[in-house]
Amino acid sequence: MAVKHTPTQEVHKGVKGGTTGCGFNTNEHSNHWVNSNEKITCAKNGCK
């Protein structure tokens, strides 16, 4: 599953309401995160 950060359009590994593969908490500014089926674009360790 992937989650997209709408302000940056970056797609991370994870789901809304949790933590991304690289450690972002999607509960902070939750309106900036949407569940997505897009390809993961984050190159940080844990997402790539």
Secondary structure, 3 states (H helix, E strand, C coil): CEEEECCCCEEEECCCCCECCCCCECCCCHHHEEEECCCCCCCCCCCC
